[in-house]
């Protein structure tokens, strides 16, 4: 993450204003998109118009030249309105960072210019039937057809796949002797026949529209991102850190937005008439929720700093920090919103028509520990802890 790329000179104030513009559009549609499990098309259009889709594309390639800190800031801002949108955005940024760092010419220059102009929203295709959430293995293999690579891939969950302009797809290398020899390959939508199947009717994250997707087609051989069979290195250096940082920003934004809406309700004339603002129980629960969020925020910013400056993210103590961020944010942000539900009670904590939208935030955040299972990360962390007997804190 910290290896130098082309110049990045983003104006953070300008990026914050662009994020506000997207958030204002998202606010107009968030209730309907959640109710109908509908992808936030209007917000995606605004991400295109503002060119925030090209946030991480270097200025030399036509992008905004943003940083990892900008991704975190925008993820938090969008999460305050809609966790699905924040996850859509930060996952797109994960894909873009992989292209910036690992794509080769001629793919790199052409694709980054289009992303930087806001024309390409990139979806991630890593799930596969039969392998659970294991990221570093693949059953479907690329087939070498001379200068082209044939793709035939089914994924049971693809966030925003029906609306993506391109896909980064994990597949087993054509000559691989093991499912762990995984390649990452880019495909434009125009290069594929993309067919969605099934329904998307989850408890939360409804606007992410993460339908099953079948992709069939072919791409030039130079569309392999990084070395063939070496996705594990891309995952360690880019995919996993970007996922944990981006997801945590989205979760933190969602919980912070929920707390803000509760506090505005309590301070309103209606709230002051209904709630006893001197109640020790209410004040204690508000304090607890805020403490949880401040703790997640501190850990997120520390992990962001480490990911941006430490040259080797494969060190056990660095991986432990990044995994701790994901686990902690997924638990504490949900717990903070659960505290708020208890604080304000049935009407404003559990009913869908409350302006606090706590019910929606609680449903959305329940997915966080399941989004790459915390249990899987704890097993990995146990092994990593054994490799760091000195307990070297980052």
Secondary structure, DSSP 8 states (H G I E B T S, - for coil): --S--S-----HHHHHHHHHHHHHHHHHHHHHHHHHT---HHHHHHHHHTTGGGTTS-GGGTS----HHHHHHHHHHHHTT-HHHHHHHHHHHHHHHHHHHH--TTHHHHHHHHHHTT---EEEE---TTSTT-TT--SSB-EEETTEEEEEEEES--TTGGG-SEEEEEEE-TT-SSTT-EEEEEEEGGGEEEEEES----SS-GGG---EEEEEEEEEGGGEESSTTBHHHHIIIIIHHHHHHHHHHHHHHHHHHHHHHHHHHHHSHHHHHHS-TT-HHHHHHHHHHHHHHHHHHHHHHHHHHHHHH-S-TTSHHHHHHHHHHHHHHHHHHHHHHHHHHHHHHHHHHT-TT-TT-HHHHHHHHTTGGGTTTHHHHHHHHHHHHHT-TT----
